[in-house]
Amino acid sequence: ARLAAGAAVQVTRRVLVLPVITDTQAGFKGFRAEWAEQVFGKAVVDSFAFDIEALFLARRMGARIAEMPVSVEFRDESTFDVTKHLPPFIRDIYGVRLNAWRGRYD
């Protein structure tokens, strides 16, 4: 179920906001201080989709984004509960797109 949920998130994310970034949910992000201030000063999402919004904003603002390989290990003790977290996660990805269309990030 978690793999299917992950696929649903990735498809939604690629179609709506970030088609060119391979993996937004690895959990490793690095920002220069000035970029962090700009990006997180406009960010509003406080759920599992915050990474997607942050990368969307950074790309929209013209930041250079470099993807780097990391080793990830599957663990059964994940805090992500498909039935509890997937619907708001997908909703928040749509919310990022709607915020952009409505000028919320301008």
Secondary structure, DSSP 8 states (H G I E B T S, - for coil): -HHHHHHHHHHHHHHHT-SS-S-S-SS-----HHHHHHHHHH----STTHHHHHHHHHHHTT-------------TT-S--HHHHHHHHHHHHHHHHHHHHTTTT-
